[in-house]
Amino acid sequence: MKTYKENSKLRLIPIIDIEVLNPRERNTRIFEDIVGNIKQIGLKKPITVTPRQTPEGLTKYLLVCGEGRMKAFKALGETEIPAMVIDIDNDDAFIMSLSENIARRQCRPLELLAGIQRLKEQGYDKKTIAAKTGLSIDYVHGILHLLEFGEDRLLIAVESGKIPLNVALEICSAGVDDKAIQGALHDAYESGQLRGKQLINARRLIVKRQTLGKALRPRSKVRASSEVTSSSLVRSYKREVERQKIFIKKSDFTQQRLMFVIGALRSLLSNENFVTLLRAEKLDTLPSFVADRVWPNGHAL
């Protein structure tokens, strides 16, 4: 990427004149920390913007870097903010914003994926994308391959560190062939790529992918790729997280009911009169999976 420091100028810019080019959703606690830090010691690093002329001849600005700082300034009641003004086009502004987020490790998985996808749609090849973002060519190639095949679940698993990229690619290439997928998991385990929790995560992911599909939502409802944004992908991810939370709550509730039933059966079956009545009615057997829970050490009516 080019160096713009020589042509940059530090100015005091009205916040109202700044438009966010690549908006991000932030953790509330982190944002409050930024606000508190700026309130105590001031702005340590100015934001970066690039000027744009409106049809009316007015000068507005696109935000390149520093959305959190700008929002914190606004939250503190400030109307202007120190900014480095650089002259770049929209593509370079987007790349600079994406690269800064990657460098700071603050880029959410789906924001990073949306950024790579946007660069691909703008005509950049994987080598150029790797050079501009600081990612490896193999990594970019793998991500683009998964994006091409609509592998939302695999992409999220890779970016959240649940499974390695090359394992995701093996699963993708296996399609829906269960034997081929299991073979890929076995090879990954034998080679040491998947161990412990990662292997468990991979198996859970395979089940979801086979029952619910590759994408987080039906592909027919997804907007055209040119309209996909980091915000829309993050919203999809949040919906999936909420769905999983509800599933876990239902699972916990079912487990509690099961434990209640097992406890009630254990209490009833300790009563000899009740057991005699069951025998008289020829109801003196239990399904093995229930009996194993009532009497973990073995028992019979």
NORHUDA-V96733 format. One record per helix or strand of 2 or more residues. SS is the DSSP state (H for helix, E for strand). FROM is the first residue (numbers start at 1). TO is the last residue. Records with the same first field share a line. If there is no record, write none. Layout:
SS = FROM-TO + FROM-TO
This chain:
H = 5-7 + 15-17 + 28-41 + 67-75 + 90-103 + 109-121 + 126-133 + 137-148 + 152-159 + 165-174 + 178-190 + 197-212 + 219-221 + 225-227 + 230-268 + 272-280 + 288-294
E = 9-14 + 18-20 + 47-53 + 59-65 + 80-85
